[in-house]
């Protein structure tokens, strides 16, 4: 991953958004998921489980952000070539980034669909 931002900036930016979402940073879909997951644990009387989850999220941030640092702050390794993404892959990445950010900013429609789907099972 070293120097990916120098060779393919758009690919590095997309991977950064995905890693930040996995970390659970606000304005990403990962934050919304973790918020509801930890909220459900607290609501079920398992606050200690939510605390462990939050602590493990902090630990995971260390590992995810190391990849981001490597992409942007290290020199590319000589002889390692990353092929440019195809137009279809670039489109898929762009759509995925947009969805991750959109669900982080405005998750209500998807949450409502999930609620309806859950109610139909009961």
C-alpha positions in Angstrom: 0.0 0.0 0.0 3.0 2.3 0.4 2.7 5.3 -1.9 -0.7 4.3 -3.4 -1.8 7.9 -3.2 1.0 8.9 -5.5 0.2 6.3 -8.2 -3.6 6.1 -8.0 -5.0 9.0 -5.9 -8.7 8.1 -6.5 -8.1 4.5 -5.5 -6.3 5.7 -2.3 -9.1 8.1 -1.6 -11.8 5.4 -2.0 -9.9 3.0 0.3 -9.5 5.8 2.8 -13.2 6.4 2.9 -13.9 2.7 3.4 -11.3 2.3 6.2 -12.6 5.4 7.9 -16.1 3.9 7.7 -14.8 0.6 9.2 -13.3 2.7 12.0 -16.7 4.2 12.8 -16.0 7.8 12.2 -19.2 10.0 12.0 -20.6 10.8 8.5 -19.9 7.2 7.4 -22.1 4.2 7.2 -19.8 2.4 9.7 -20.6 5.0 12.4 -24.4 4.5 11.9 -24.0 0.7 12.1 -21.8 0.9 15.3 -24.2 3.4 16.8 -27.2 1.2 16.5 -25.2 -1.9 17.5 -23.9 -0.4 20.6 -27.2 1.2 21.4 -28.9 -2.2 21.1 -26.4 -3.7 23.5 -27.0 -0.9 26.0 -30.8 -1.2 25.6 -30.6 -4.9 26.3 -28.8 -4.3 29.5 -25.4 -5.3 28.2 -23.5 -2.0 28.7 -20.3 -3.8 29.4 -20.5 -5.4 26.0 -21.0 -2.0 24.4 -17.9 -0.7 26.3 -15.8 -3.6 25.0 -17.1 -2.9 21.5 -16.1 0.8 21.7 -12.7 -0.1 23.1 -12.1 -2.6 20.3 -13.2 0.0 17.8 -10.5 2.3 19.1 -8.0 -0.5 18.7 -9.1 -1.2 15.2 -8.7 2.5 14.3 -5.0 2.1 15.0 -4.7 -0.7 12.4 -6.9 0.9 9.8 -5.3 4.3 10.1 -1.8 2.7 9.7 -2.9 1.7 6.2 -4.0 5.2 5.4 -0.7 6.6 6.7 1.2 4.1 4.5 -0.8 5.1 1.4 -0.2 8.8 1.8 3.0 9.3 3.7 5.4 6.5 2.5 7.3 6.4 -0.7 6.2 3.8 -3.3 8.1 0.6 -3.3 10.2 0.4 -6.5 9.2 -2.5 -8.9 5.7 -2.8 -7.4 3.1 -1.7 -10.0 -0.6 -1.4 -9.4 -2.6 -1.6 -12.6 -5.0 1.2 -13.1 -8.6 0.3 -12.3 -10.9 -0.4 -15.2 -13.7 2.1 -16.0 -16.2 -0.4 -14.6 -14.2 -0.8 -11.4 -13.8 3.0 -11.1 -17.6 3.4 -11.4 -18.2 0.7 -8.8 -15.8 2.4 -6.4 -17.3 5.8 -7.0 -20.8 4.5 -6.3 -19.6 2.6 -3.3 -18.0 5.7 -1.8 -21.2 7.7 -2.5 -23.3 5.1 -0.7 -21.0 4.9 2.3 -21.1 8.6 2.7 -24.8 9.0 1.9 -25.8 6.3 4.5 -23.6 8.1 7.1 -25.3 11.5 6.5 -28.9 10.3 5.8 -29.5 6.7 7.0 -33.3 7.2 7.7 -34.6 5.6 4.5 -32.5 2.4 4.8 -33.2 2.2 8.5 -37.0 2.4 7.8 -36.7 -0.3 5.2 -34.9 -2.5 7.7 -37.5 -1.8 10.4 -40.3 -2.8 8.0 -38.5 -5.9 7.0 -37.9 -6.9 10.6 -41.6 -6.3 11.4 -42.7 -8.5 8.5 -40.8 -11.4 10.0 -42.6 -11.2 13.4 
